[in-house]
Amino acid sequence: MKNIGLVLEGGGMKGLYTAGVLEYFMEKNLFFPYVVGVSAGACMGATYLSR
């Protein structure tokens, strides 16, 4: 996946859903070179990128 990026939304409880999706991606070794997030999405994106 060379040119695919993630856009992660902000907004309280949506962050929990996002965390689950990112955990699934990590379990399946799916990594994206571009990650952008707002609010809770920025926090989840930083966690995802730090692996």
mmCIF file of the N, C-alpha and C atoms, coordinates in Angstrom:
data_MODEL
# 
_entry.id   MODEL 
# 
loop_
_atom_site.group_PDB 
_atom_site.id 
_atom_site.type_symbol 
_atom_site.label_atom_id 
_atom_site.label_alt_id 
_atom_site.label_comp_id 
_atom_site.label_asym_id 
_atom_site.label_entity_id 
_atom_site.label_seq_id 
_atom_site.pdbx_PDB_ins_code 
_atom_site.Cartn_x 
_atom_site.Cartn_y 
_atom_site.Cartn_z 
_atom_site.occupancy 
_atom_site.B_iso_or_equiv 
_atom_site.pdbx_formal_charge 
_atom_site.auth_seq_id 
_atom_site.auth_comp_id 
_atom_site.auth_asym_id 
_atom_site.auth_atom_id 
_atom_site.pdbx_PDB_model_num 
ATOM 1   N N  . MET A 1 1  ? 0.851   -1.177 0.000  1.00 0.00 ? 1  MET A N  1 
ATOM 2   C CA . MET A 1 1  ? 0.000   0.000  0.000  1.00 0.00 ? 1  MET A CA 1 
ATOM 3   C C  . MET A 1 1  ? 0.890   1.230  0.000  1.00 0.00 ? 1  MET A C  1 
ATOM 4   N N  . LYS A 1 2  ? 1.266   1.657  -1.153 1.00 0.00 ? 2  LYS A N  1 
ATOM 5   C CA . LYS A 1 2  ? 2.227   2.749  -1.251 1.00 0.00 ? 2  LYS A CA 1 
ATOM 6   C C  . LYS A 1 2  ? 1.603   4.128  -1.160 1.00 0.00 ? 2  LYS A C  1 
ATOM 7   N N  . ASN A 1 3  ? 0.470   4.344  -1.781 1.00 0.00 ? 3  ASN A N  1 
ATOM 8   C CA . ASN A 1 3  ? -0.094  5.687  -1.853 1.00 0.00 ? 3  ASN A CA 1 
ATOM 9   C C  . ASN A 1 3  ? -1.434  5.809  -1.154 1.00 0.00 ? 3  ASN A C  1 
ATOM 10  N N  . ILE A 1 4  ? -1.645  5.021  -0.129 1.00 0.00 ? 4  ILE A N  1 
ATOM 11  C CA . ILE A 1 4  ? -2.905  5.070  0.605  1.00 0.00 ? 4  ILE A CA 1 
ATOM 12  C C  . ILE A 1 4  ? -2.642  5.674  1.969  1.00 0.00 ? 4  ILE A C  1 
ATOM 13  N N  . GLY A 1 5  ? -3.497  6.599  2.371  1.00 0.00 ? 5  GLY A N  1 
ATOM 14  C CA . GLY A 1 5  ? -3.353  7.217  3.679  1.00 0.00 ? 5  GLY A CA 1 
ATOM 15  C C  . GLY A 1 5  ? -4.610  7.037  4.507  1.00 0.00 ? 5  GLY A C  1 
ATOM 16  N N  . LEU A 1 6  ? -4.467  7.245  5.803  1.00 0.00 ? 6  LEU A N  1 
ATOM 17  C CA . LEU A 1 6  ? -5.600  7.183  6.720  1.00 0.00 ? 6  LEU A CA 1 
ATOM 18  C C  . LEU A 1 6  ? -5.956  8.589  7.168  1.00 0.00 ? 6  LEU A C  1 
ATOM 19  N N  . VAL A 1 7  ? -7.235  8.874  7.227  1.00 0.00 ? 7  VAL A N  1 
ATOM 20  C CA . VAL A 1 7  ? -7.741  10.110 7.811  1.00 0.00 ? 7  VAL A CA 1 
ATOM 21  C C  . VAL A 1 7  ? -8.574  9.686  9.013  1.00 0.00 ? 7  VAL A C  1 
ATOM 22  N N  . LEU A 1 8  ? -8.129  10.070 10.201 1.00 0.00 ? 8  LEU A N  1 
ATOM 23  C CA . LEU A 1 8  ? -8.763  9.630  11.444 1.00 0.00 ? 8  LEU A CA 1 
ATOM 24  C C  . LEU A 1 8  ? -9.547  10.779 12.058 1.00 0.00 ? 8  LEU A C  1 
ATOM 25  N N  . GLU A 1 9  ? -10.823 10.526 12.319 1.00 0.00 ? 9  GLU A N  1 
ATOM 26  C CA . GLU A 1 9  ? -11.709 11.557 12.824 1.00 0.00 ? 9  GLU A CA 1 
ATOM 27  C C  . GLU A 1 9  ? -11.509 11.798 14.312 1.00 0.00 ? 9  GLU A C  1 
ATOM 28  N N  . GLY A 1 10 ? -11.954 12.936 14.751 1.00 0.00 ? 10 GLY A N  1 
ATOM 29  C CA . GLY A 1 10 ? -11.979 13.246 16.178 1.00 0.00 ? 10 GLY A CA 1 
ATOM 30  C C  . GLY A 1 10 ? -13.389 13.045 16.694 1.00 0.00 ? 10 GLY A C  1 
ATOM 31  N N  . GLY A 1 11 ? -13.548 13.197 17.979 1.00 0.00 ? 11 GLY A N  1 
ATOM 32  C CA . GLY A 1 11 ? -14.897 13.142 18.530 1.00 0.00 ? 11 GLY A CA 1 
ATOM 33  C C  . GLY A 1 11 ? -15.122 12.036 19.527 1.00 0.00 ? 11 GLY A C  1 
ATOM 34  N N  . GLY A 1 12 ? -14.626 12.209 20.719 1.00 0.00 ? 12 GLY A N  1 
ATOM 35  C CA . GLY A 1 12 ? -14.941 11.361 21.865 1.00 0.00 ? 12 GLY A CA 1 
ATOM 36  C C  . GLY A 1 12 ? -15.036 9.872  21.611 1.00 0.00 ? 12 GLY A C  1 
ATOM 37  N N  . MET A 1 13 ? -16.253 9.364  21.626 1.00 0.00 ? 13 MET A N  1 
ATOM 38  C CA . MET A 1 13 ? -16.489 7.920  21.550 1.00 0.00 ? 13 MET A CA 1 
ATOM 39  C C  . MET A 1 13 ? -16.064 7.320  20.211 1.00 0.00 ? 13 MET A C  1 
ATOM 40  N N  . LYS A 1 14 ? -16.017 8.120  19.161 1.00 0.00 ? 14 LYS A N  1 
ATOM 41  C CA . LYS A 1 14 ? -15.543 7.605  17.874 1.00 0.00 ? 14 LYS A CA 1 
ATOM 42  C C  . LYS A 1 14 ? -14.096 7.140  17.984 1.00 0.00 ? 14 LYS A C  1 
ATOM 43  N N  . GLY A 1 15 ? -13.357 7.733  18.909 1.00 0.00 ? 15 GLY A N  1 
ATOM 44  C CA . GLY A 1 15 ? -11.965 7.343  19.117 1.00 0.00 ? 15 GLY A CA 1 
ATOM 45  C C  . GLY A 1 15 ? -11.828 5.891  19.533 1.00 0.00 ? 15 GLY A C  1 
ATOM 46  N N  . LEU A 1 16 ? -12.799 5.377  20.270 1.00 0.00 ? 16 LEU A N  1 
ATOM 47  C CA . LEU A 1 16 ? -12.756 3.968  20.674 1.00 0.00 ? 16 LEU A CA 1 
ATOM 48  C C  . LEU A 1 16 ? -12.903 3.049  19.468 1.00 0.00 ? 16 LEU A C  1 
ATOM 49  N N  . TYR A 1 17 ? -13.787 3.414  18.562 1.00 0.00 ? 17 TYR A N  1 
ATOM 50  C CA . TYR A 1 17 ? -13.947 2.640  17.329 1.00 0.00 ? 17 TYR A CA 1 
ATOM 51  C C  . TYR A 1 17 ? -12.652 2.687  16.520 1.00 0.00 ? 17 TYR A C  1 
ATOM 52  N N  . THR A 1 18 ? -12.093 3.879  16.397 1.00 0.00 ? 18 THR A N  1 
ATOM 53  C CA . THR A 1 18 ? -10.854 4.052  15.645 1.00 0.00 ? 18 THR A CA 1 
ATOM 54  C C  . THR A 1 18 ? -9.734  3.211  16.242 1.00 0.00 ? 18 THR A C  1 
ATOM 55  N N  . ALA A 1 19 ? -9.651  3.166  17.561 1.00 0.00 ? 19 ALA A N  1 
ATOM 56  C CA . ALA A 1 19 ? -8.616  2.366  18.224 1.00 0.00 ? 19 ALA A CA 1 
ATOM 57  C C  . ALA A 1 19 ? -8.756  0.893  17.858 1.00 0.00 ? 19 ALA A C  1 
ATOM 58  N N  . GLY A 1 20 ? -9.972  0.400  17.810 1.00 0.00 ? 20 GLY A N  1 
ATOM 59  C CA . GLY A 1 20 ? -10.203 -0.994 17.438 1.00 0.00 ? 20 GLY A CA 1 
ATOM 60  C C  . GLY A 1 20 ? -9.812  -1.287 16.004 1.00 0.00 ? 20 GLY A C  1 
ATOM 61  N N  . VAL A 1 21 ? -10.132 -0.376 15.114 1.00 0.00 ? 21 VAL A N  1 
ATOM 62  C CA . VAL A 1 21 ? -9.776  -0.551 13.700 1.00 0.00 ? 21 VAL A CA 1 
ATOM 63  C C  . VAL A 1 21 ? -8.260  -0.549 13.536 1.00 0.00 ? 21 VAL A C  1 
ATOM 64  N N  . LEU A 1 22 ? -7.589  0.381  14.198 1.00 0.00 ? 22 LEU A N  1 
ATOM 65  C CA . LEU A 1 22 ? -6.131  0.448  14.088 1.00 0.00 ? 22 LEU A CA 1 
ATOM 66  C C  . LEU A 1 22 ? -5.468  -0.781 14.705 1.00 0.00 ? 22 LEU A C  1 
ATOM 67  N N  . GLU A 1 23 ? -6.033  -1.296 15.780 1.00 0.00 ? 23 GLU A N  1 
ATOM 68  C CA . GLU A 1 23 ? -5.502  -2.525 16.381 1.00 0.00 ? 23 GLU A CA 1 
ATOM 69  C C  . GLU A 1 23 ? -5.617  -3.687 15.394 1.00 0.00 ? 23 GLU A C  1 
ATOM 70  N N  . TYR A 1 24 ? -6.742  -3.768 14.693 1.00 0.00 ? 24 TYR A N  1 
ATOM 71  C CA . TYR A 1 24 ? -6.926  -4.804 13.675 1.00 0.00 ? 24 TYR A CA 1 
ATOM 72  C C  . TYR A 1 24 ? -5.879  -4.653 12.567 1.00 0.00 ? 24 TYR A C  1 
ATOM 73  N N  . PHE A 1 25 ? -5.675  -3.419 12.102 1.00 0.00 ? 25 PHE A N  1 
ATOM 74  C CA . PHE A 1 25 ? -4.667  -3.181 11.065 1.00 0.00 ? 25 PHE A CA 1 
ATOM 75  C C  . PHE A 1 25 ? -3.295  -3.668 11.526 1.00 0.00 ? 25 PHE A C  1 
ATOM 76  N N  . MET A 1 26 ? -2.937  -3.378 12.780 1.00 0.00 ? 26 MET A N  1 
ATOM 77  C CA . MET A 1 26 ? -1.631  -3.791 13.292 1.00 0.00 ? 26 MET A CA 1 
ATOM 78  C C  . MET A 1 26 ? -1.529  -5.309 13.411 1.00 0.00 ? 26 MET A C  1 
ATOM 79  N N  . GLU A 1 27 ? -2.611  -5.962 13.832 1.00 0.00 ? 27 GLU A N  1 
ATOM 80  C CA . GLU A 1 27 ? -2.609  -7.427 13.928 1.00 0.00 ? 27 GLU A CA 1 
ATOM 81  C C  . GLU A 1 27 ? -2.402  -8.076 12.569 1.00 0.00 ? 27 GLU A C  1 
ATOM 82  N N  . LYS A 1 28 ? -2.928  -7.448 11.524 1.00 0.00 ? 28 LYS A N  1 
ATOM 83  C CA . LYS A 1 28 ? -2.819  -7.982 10.163 1.00 0.00 ? 28 LYS A CA 1 
ATOM 84  C C  . LYS A 1 28 ? -1.614  -7.426 9.410  1.00 0.00 ? 28 LYS A C  1 
ATOM 85  N N  . ASN A 1 29 ? -0.747  -6.676 10.113 1.00 0.00 ? 29 ASN A N  1 
ATOM 86  C CA . ASN A 1 29 ? 0.444   -6.054 9.513  1.00 0.00 ? 29 ASN A CA 1 
ATOM 87  C C  . ASN A 1 29 ? 0.101   -5.148 8.339  1.00 0.00 ? 29 ASN A C  1 
ATOM 88  N N  . LEU A 1 30 ? -0.972  -4.396 8.474  1.00 0.00 ? 30 LEU A N  1 
ATOM 89  C CA . LEU A 1 30 ? -1.359  -3.403 7.473  1.00 0.00 ? 30 LEU A CA 1 
ATOM 90  C C  . LEU A 1 30 ? -0.895  -2.039 7.965  1.00 0.00 ? 30 LEU A C  1 
ATOM 91  N N  . PHE A 1 31 ? 0.090   -1.484 7.287  1.00 0.00 ? 31 PHE A N  1 
ATOM 92  C CA . PHE A 1 31 ? 0.622   -0.190 7.688  1.00 0.00 ? 31 PHE A CA 1 
ATOM 93  C C  . PHE A 1 31 ? 0.522   0.783  6.527  1.00 0.00 ? 31 PHE A C  1 
ATOM 94  N N  . PHE A 1 32 ? 0.195   2.013  6.837  1.00 0.00 ? 32 PHE A N  1 
ATOM 95  C CA . PHE A 1 32 ? -0.037  3.049  5.845  1.00 0.00 ? 32 PHE A CA 1 
ATOM 96  C C  . PHE A 1 32 ? 1.016   4.138  6.007  1.00 0.00 ? 32 PHE A C  1 
ATOM 97  N N  . PRO A 1 33 ? 1.561   4.633  4.897  1.00 0.00 ? 33 PRO A N  1 
ATOM 98  C CA . PRO A 1 33 ? 2.628   5.628  4.999  1.00 0.00 ? 33 PRO A CA 1 
ATOM 99  C C  . PRO A 1 33 ? 2.143   7.018  5.403  1.00 0.00 ? 33 PRO A C  1 
ATOM 100 N N  . TYR A 1 34 ? 0.871   7.304  5.225  1.00 0.00 ? 34 TYR A N  1 
ATOM 101 C CA . TYR A 1 34 ? 0.338   8.633  5.525  1.00 0.00 ? 34 TYR A CA 1 
ATOM 102 C C  . TYR A 1 34 ? -0.811  8.511  6.509  1.00 0.00 ? 34 TYR A C  1 
ATOM 103 N N  . VAL A 1 35 ? -0.717  9.241  7.606  1.00 0.00 ? 35 VAL A N  1 
ATOM 104 C CA . VAL A 1 35 ? -1.774  9.233  8.614  1.00 0.00 ? 35 VAL A CA 1 
ATOM 105 C C  . VAL A 1 35 ? -2.022  10.667 9.054  1.00 0.00 ? 35 VAL A C  1 
ATOM 106 N N  . VAL A 1 36 ? -3.291  11.085 8.983  1.00 0.00 ? 36 VAL A N  1 
ATOM 107 C CA . VAL A 1 36 ? -3.700  12.421 9.417  1.00 0.00 ? 36 VAL A CA 1 
ATOM 108 C C  . VAL A 1 36 ? -4.851  12.248 10.393 1.00 0.00 ? 36 VAL A C  1 
ATOM 109 N N  . GLY A 1 37 ? -4.813  12.986 11.494 1.00 0.00 ? 37 GLY A N  1 
ATOM 110 C CA . GLY A 1 37 ? -5.895  12.877 12.465 1.00 0.00 ? 37 GLY A CA 1 
ATOM 111 C C  . GLY A 1 37 ? -6.210  14.205 13.114 1.00 0.00 ? 37 GLY A C  1 
ATOM 112 N N  . VAL A 1 38 ? -7.416  14.302 13.626 1.00 0.00 ? 38 VAL A N  1 
ATOM 113 C CA . VAL A 1 38 ? -7.878  15.490 14.337 1.00 0.00 ? 38 VAL A CA 1 
ATOM 114 C C  . VAL A 1 38 ? -8.342  15.054 15.717 1.00 0.00 ? 38 VAL A C  1 
ATOM 115 N N  . SER A 1 39 ? -7.950  15.789 16.743 1.00 0.00 ? 39 SER A N  1 
ATOM 116 C CA . SER A 1 39 ? -8.379  15.546 18.117 1.00 0.00 ? 39 SER A CA 1 
ATOM 117 C C  . SER A 1 39 ? -8.050  14.110 18.531 1.00 0.00 ? 39 SER A C  1 
ATOM 118 N N  . ALA A 1 40 ? -9.053  13.317 18.876 1.00 0.00 ? 40 ALA A N  1 
ATOM 119 C CA . ALA A 1 40 ? -8.803  11.929 19.295 1.00 0.00 ? 40 ALA A CA 1 
ATOM 120 C C  . ALA A 1 40 ? -8.129  11.140 18.173 1.00 0.00 ? 40 ALA A C  1 
ATOM 121 N N  . GLY A 1 41 ? -8.460  11.451 16.934 1.00 0.00 ? 41 GLY A N  1 
ATOM 122 C CA . GLY A 1 41 ? -7.839  10.777 15.796 1.00 0.00 ? 41 GLY A CA 1 
ATOM 123 C C  . GLY A 1 41 ? -6.345  11.041 15.711 1.00 0.00 ? 41 GLY A C  1 
ATOM 124 N N  . ALA A 1 42 ? -5.916  12.237 16.106 1.00 0.00 ? 42 ALA A N  1 
ATOM 125 C CA . ALA A 1 42 ? -4.483  12.550 16.126 1.00 0.00 ? 42 ALA A CA 1 
ATOM 126 C C  . ALA A 1 42 ? -3.769  11.707 17.170 1.00 0.00 ? 42 ALA A C  1 
ATOM 127 N N  . CYS A 1 43 ? -4.394  11.535 18.321 1.00 0.00 ? 43 CYS A N  1 
ATOM 128 C CA . CYS A 1 43 ? -3.809  10.693 19.379 1.00 0.00 ? 43 CYS A CA 1 
ATOM 129 C C  . CYS A 1 43 ? -3.712  9.246  18.926 1.00 0.00 ? 43 CYS A C  1 
ATOM 130 N N  . MET A 1 44 ? -4.774  8.745  18.314 1.00 0.00 ? 44 MET A N  1 
ATOM 131 C CA . MET A 1 44 ? -4.770  7.360  17.840 1.00 0.00 ? 44 MET A CA 1 
ATOM 132 C C  . MET A 1 44 ? -3.764  7.181  16.712 1.00 0.00 ? 44 MET A C  1 
ATOM 133 N N  . GLY A 1 45 ? -3.669  8.175  15.836 1.00 0.00 ? 45 GLY A N  1 
ATOM 134 C CA . GLY A 1 45 ? -2.708  8.109  14.738 1.00 0.00 ? 45 GLY A CA 1 
ATOM 135 C C  . GLY A 1 45 ? -1.272  8.074  15.235 1.00 0.00 ? 45 GLY A C  1 
ATOM 136 N N  . ALA A 1 46 ? -0.972  8.870  16.255 1.00 0.00 ? 46 ALA A N  1 
ATOM 137 C CA . ALA A 1 46 ? 0.377   8.868  16.828 1.00 0.00 ? 46 ALA A CA 1 
ATOM 138 C C  . ALA A 1 46 ? 0.698   7.508  17.437 1.00 0.00 ? 46 ALA A C  1 
ATOM 139 N N  . THR A 1 47 ? -0.270  6.918  18.106 1.00 0.00 ? 47 THR A N  1 
ATOM 140 C CA . THR A 1 47 ? -0.077  5.593  18.699 1.00 0.00 ? 47 THR A CA 1 
ATOM 141 C C  . THR A 1 47 ? 0.151   4.550  17.612 1.00 0.00 ? 47 THR A C  1 
ATOM 142 N N  . TYR A 1 48 ? -0.640  4.621  16.548 1.00 0.00 ? 48 TYR A N  1 
ATOM 143 C CA . TYR A 1 48 ? -0.514  3.683  15.432 1.00 0.00 ? 48 TYR A CA 1 
ATOM 144 C C  . TYR A 1 48 ? 0.864   3.801  14.781 1.00 0.00 ? 48 TYR A C  1 
ATOM 145 N N  . LEU A 1 49 ? 1.306   5.029  14.540 1.00 0.00 ? 49 LEU A N  1 
ATOM 146 C CA . LEU A 1 49 ? 2.593   5.231  13.882 1.00 0.00 ? 49 LEU A CA 1 
ATOM 147 C C  . LEU A 1 49 ? 3.770   4.805  14.752 1.00 0.00 ? 49 LEU A C  1 
ATOM 148 N N  . SER A 1 50 ? 3.618   4.883  16.063 1.00 0.00 ? 50 SER A N  1 
ATOM 149 C CA . SER A 1 50 ? 4.713   4.492  16.956 1.00 0.00 ? 50 SER A CA 1 
ATOM 150 C C  . SER A 1 50 ? 4.829   2.977  17.087 1.00 0.00 ? 50 SER A C  1 
ATOM 151 N N  . ARG A 1 51 ? 3.798   2.268  16.700 1.00 0.00 ? 51 ARG A N  1 
ATOM 152 C CA . ARG A 1 51 ? 3.718   0.805  16.748 1.00 0.00 ? 51 ARG A CA 1 
ATOM 153 C C  . ARG A 1 51 ? 4.247   0.274  18.047 1.00 0.00 ? 51 ARG A C  1 
# 
